[in-house]
Amino acid sequence: MTVSPEARRYILDLARAEERPWHGVRLQVIPGCGGPRFILSLDDPRPGDTEITASELTILADPFSATFLDELVVDYSAEEDDLTFRHPDSFGSSC
């Protein structure tokens, strides 16, 4: 997993706004008709999680979501003021 410097900065800015302790950034992949949806949230480890480090961030993922970690690129879009997610594999529809 690659996290761009801009995405890292965006994630850390959001984390500073949180008023609770957190261990890492959870990646959750949700399959859908238009392809997968990627969600990041601040969280603590859970049993069965994969834990990796990317751009000095601790990334947590459940077993299904962990299968997407290897080639995932997380970036920040100033135009959308949000994170973007790119993965080279074609996911197709789950419908």
DOROPA-784712 format. One line per 2 residues: number of its first residue (from 0); for each residue z, y, x of C-alpha. Coordinates in nm, 3 decimals, always signed. Each point is the difference from the previous one (the first is absolute). Example, Ala and Ser with C-alpha at 12.3 -4.5 7.8 and 13.67 -1.06 7.14 Angstrom:
0 = +0.780:-0.450:+1.230 ~ -0.066:+0.344:+0.137
// end
This chain:
0 = +0.000:+0.000:+0.000 ~ -0.091:+0.343:+0.126
2 = +0.172:+0.314:-0.123 ~ -0.168:+0.326:+0.102
4 = +0.216:+0.279:+0.145 ~ -0.068:+0.207:-0.314
6 = +0.107:-0.287:-0.229 ~ +0.312:-0.055:+0.209
8 = +0.091:+0.368:-0.029 ~ -0.058:-0.009:-0.379
10 = +0.219:-0.311:-0.039 ~ +0.278:+0.149:+0.212
12 = -0.012:+0.326:-0.200 ~ +0.044:-0.201:-0.321
14 = +0.281:-0.200:+0.160 ~ +0.187:+0.317:+0.097
16 = +0.000:+0.103:-0.366 ~ +0.177:-0.326:-0.093
18 = +0.374:+0.032:-0.018 ~ +0.080:-0.362:+0.068
20 = -0.010:-0.220:+0.309 ~ -0.304:-0.225:+0.041
22 = -0.107:-0.260:+0.251 ~ -0.379:+0.006:-0.020
24 = -0.316:+0.069:-0.192 ~ -0.091:-0.273:-0.248
26 = -0.369:-0.080:-0.047 ~ -0.074:-0.155:-0.336
28 = -0.348:-0.123:-0.090 ~ -0.071:-0.035:-0.371
30 = -0.324:-0.181:-0.096 ~ -0.207:+0.157:-0.274
32 = -0.340:+0.009:-0.168 ~ -0.125:+0.278:+0.228
34 = +0.140:-0.159:+0.314 ~ +0.350:+0.014:+0.143
36 = +0.237:+0.293:-0.030 ~ +0.213:+0.081:+0.304
38 = +0.344:+0.151:-0.054 ~ +0.243:+0.121:+0.267
40 = +0.368:+0.063:-0.070 ~ +0.320:+0.033:+0.201
42 = +0.204:-0.319:-0.017 ~ +0.227:-0.251:+0.169
44 = -0.103:-0.351:+0.109 ~ -0.001:-0.280:-0.255
46 = +0.011:-0.376:+0.057 ~ -0.345:-0.128:+0.098
48 = -0.131:+0.339:+0.116 ~ -0.225:+0.045:+0.299
50 = +0.117:+0.289:+0.218 ~ -0.232:+0.170:+0.250
52 = -0.010:+0.330:+0.188 ~ -0.298:+0.234:-0.038
54 = -0.003:+0.353:+0.145 ~ +0.375:-0.030:+0.057
56 = +0.058:-0.073:-0.370 ~ +0.159:-0.322:-0.121
58 = -0.235:-0.153:-0.256 ~ +0.135:-0.253:-0.252
60 = -0.221:-0.228:-0.208 ~ +0.049:-0.289:-0.240
62 = -0.192:-0.321:+0.085 ~ -0.309:+0.091:-0.210
64 = -0.021:+0.360:+0.124 ~ +0.052:-0.114:+0.361
66 = -0.341:-0.172:-0.009 ~ -0.160:+0.348:-0.006
68 = +0.188:+0.146:+0.299 ~ -0.225:-0.104:+0.289
70 = -0.297:+0.226:-0.063 ~ +0.144:+0.260:-0.236
72 = -0.044:+0.366:+0.098 ~ +0.225:+0.260:-0.164
74 = -0.112:+0.362:+0.031 ~ +0.077:+0.333:-0.163
76 = -0.252:+0.201:-0.202 ~ +0.078:+0.373:+0.000
78 = -0.255:+0.043:-0.278 ~ +0.188:-0.243:-0.226
80 = +0.342:+0.075:+0.155 ~ +0.066:-0.373:-0.002
82 = -0.030:-0.313:+0.206 ~ -0.322:-0.200:+0.017
84 = -0.027:-0.372:+0.070 ~ -0.299:-0.176:+0.161
86 = -0.043:-0.372:+0.056 ~ -0.326:-0.150:+0.129
88 = +0.004:-0.300:-0.234 ~ -0.168:+0.024:-0.335
90 = +0.262:-0.086:-0.258 ~ -0.199:-0.034:-0.317
92 = +0.146:-0.001:-0.345 ~ +0.290:-0.207:-0.125
94 = -0.127:+0.017:-0.361
// end
